[in-house]
Amino acid sequence: MKKIFLPIVALFIATSCNQTPKTEVTNAGETQTATTATGTTFTADKSTSKVSFEGAKPVGTHTGDFSLTEGSFSVADGNITSGKFVIDIASMVITDKNQTMSEKLKKHLLSPDFFDAEKFGTATFEITGSEILTGDSVNSHKISGNLTLKDSTRNVSFPAKIVVADSTASATASFTIDRTQWGLFYGNDKSLGDKFIYPEVKIALNIQGQK
């Protein structure tokens, strides 16, 4: 069962499904310069923060989670000024309802066909820009950042909901990437029929931070 889906950030990413994930694919551009931290810094709570993924092929879907090895972001005047998150690829947990093939799937996703976890143990997401959104009932900010998977780094932008309190802050987001833009080509051939793996991978971020 060859499938994928990631991470960020963390990070990246495989699966199988009756249809490709139903969100617009985020354009990936050239690497940008990371922003400088100002304001209040929040450290990601590694026990509650996670990066989730959903991938698909014509006959099903797969989902999973990654944990962070470290992460932090800074807030000033209601806006995100900087942030960096490191995703532990080996922490992958397959969250499919049917766990029958979960260990086999995890082993394949961590292999050189996909993440090559022995060589590339982490993925990263580093913020390069942020702007406050108006007129969006769900999201509060548009976040841009450099997403690194294996040895490729591309810049992506996506809407996110940022909630800041006195001593805590949270960031949640959901967006879709084309894994082939990071060199993850395995199974990306429609002639494979049911074994074809869609290039689109849906990523969900849930970052909980503390001062």
N, C-alpha and C positions, 0 to 999 in steps of 0.2 A: 504494500500500500504506500504509494509515493505521493506525498502531498505537502503543501507548505502554507505558512502564513506567519509573521512577526508581528521586528519587534517594528516607540521611544520611543520608549526609548524608549524606551527606551527605547524595542526592539526588536527581528525582525520579526519560520513563517510558512506554513504549508497546510493544505487540506483537500477536501473533496465535497462537491455539492451539486444540487439540481440546477443551480444558477450561480453566477458570479456575485460576490458581495454587493449589496444594493446601495452603494454610495459613490459619488463622483470621485474619480482618481485624482489624487493630489499631484500636481506637476512637480517634478524634481528638477532643480536647477543647479547651477554651479555653487561651489562652496563659498560662504560669506564669512566675514570677520565676526567673531563672537563679541557680544556687548560686554561692557564693564559694569561690575556690580556697584549699585548705589542703593541707599535705603536700608530696609530691614531684611536680613537674611534668614530664611527658613531651611532647616535641614530635613530632608526626606526621612520619614519613618519607614525603615526597611521592613518592618513587620506587617505594615498595612498597605504600603504602596506596591503597585504592580503594573506591568504592561501585559495586556491581553492581545491575543490574535485570533483571527478566523480566516480560514482559507477554504478553497472549494475546488471540486472537479465535477464532471457531469453526474456522478452517482452519489454524492454526499458532501458533508462538511466536516471539518475538524476545528476544534478550538483548544486554546491553551493559555497558560500564564507564564510570565517571567518575573523574577524578583530583581530588585536593585542591589548592587554592591555598595553604591554610594549615590548621593544626589543632593542638590540644594538649589534654591532659587531666591532671588532678591526682589523686593517690592518697594516702590517709592511712588507716592501720590496716586495710589490705586493702579499703577501699571507695573508689569514685570520688567525689570531692568536687566536681568541676566539669569542664567541657570545652566547647570550641567548635570546630566544623569548618566550613570553607568549601569548597564543591564548585564546581569549574569546569565549567559547563554545556557550554561549547564544546569541552571535552576529550573529549566523548563518542566512544567507539569501539564500533561494532556488532560483537558477537562471535558472530553466527550461524554455524553450520557452513557454510551456503550463503551466500556473500558476494555473490551476483549482484545483489541489490537493496539492498545495505548503504548505498551512498552516497545513493541516493534516499530511503531510510528515514531516515537521519541528517538530511538536509536538511529533511525534513518534520517530524521531531521537534524540530528547532531553530527551526522557523517559529512564527509567532504562533498556529497551531492548537494547539500544545503548550507548549513552554518559552519561546518568544519570546526567544531567546538574545541578540539584539541589544539588547533593552531590559532583560532580566533576566539578566545574565551569570553570576550565581552563585546557588546555593542554600545554606542554612545549617542546621546542627543545633547547638543549644545546650542543654547538660544542665541540667535543673531539679531532678533528684532521682535517688538511687541507693540501692538496698538489697541486702544480701547475701542470696542465696537458699540455702535448705537443702533437702535431699532431691531436688535436681535433678542427675542424673548427667551432664548436658551443659552446662548454663549455671550461672554462678556469681553473677550479679547480675541485678537488674531495673533497667533504665535508663529514665528519663523525660526528655523534652526537647522544646523547641520546634523544629519542622521548618518551614522557610520555603521555599516553592516559588512563584516569581513574586512576586505581591504578597499572598500569603496565608500566615499562620502559624497552625499548629495544634500542640497538644501531644500526643505519642504516648508510649506505654510499651511496652517489649519486653524479653525475656530476652536476656542476652549472656554471653559467656565472656570473663572478664578474667584475663590471666596476667601477673604482675609478677615481674621478676627484678631483679638489682642495678642494671643500667643500661638495661634495656629493659622494655617492656610492650606487650602486644597486646590488642586488643578485637575480637571477632568476634560477629556477630549476623545473624539472618535473620528478617524479619517482612514482613507484607503490609499495604498501605494501600489505601484507596479514593480514587483520584485525584480524584474529583469533589468530595471534601471540601476540596480546594485549588483548586477552580474549573476543573479540567481536564476539560471535558465533551465534547471532540471524539469523535465516533463512538459515544457512549454512548446508542445508540437501537437496541433489539432488532429494530425493523422493518427495519434495514439488512441483516439476514441475515448472510451471510458477511463483510460489511464491518463488522459490529458489533464494537466493541472492548470487552472486559471492563473494568469500572472497577477491578478489583483488580490491583495491581501489587506484585510481590514484590521486596523490597530486601534485599541482603546487604551487610554492612559488614565490611571487613577493614582495621583500623587498626593500623599498626606504629609504636610510639613509642620515642624515645630520650631520655635525660636531656640 
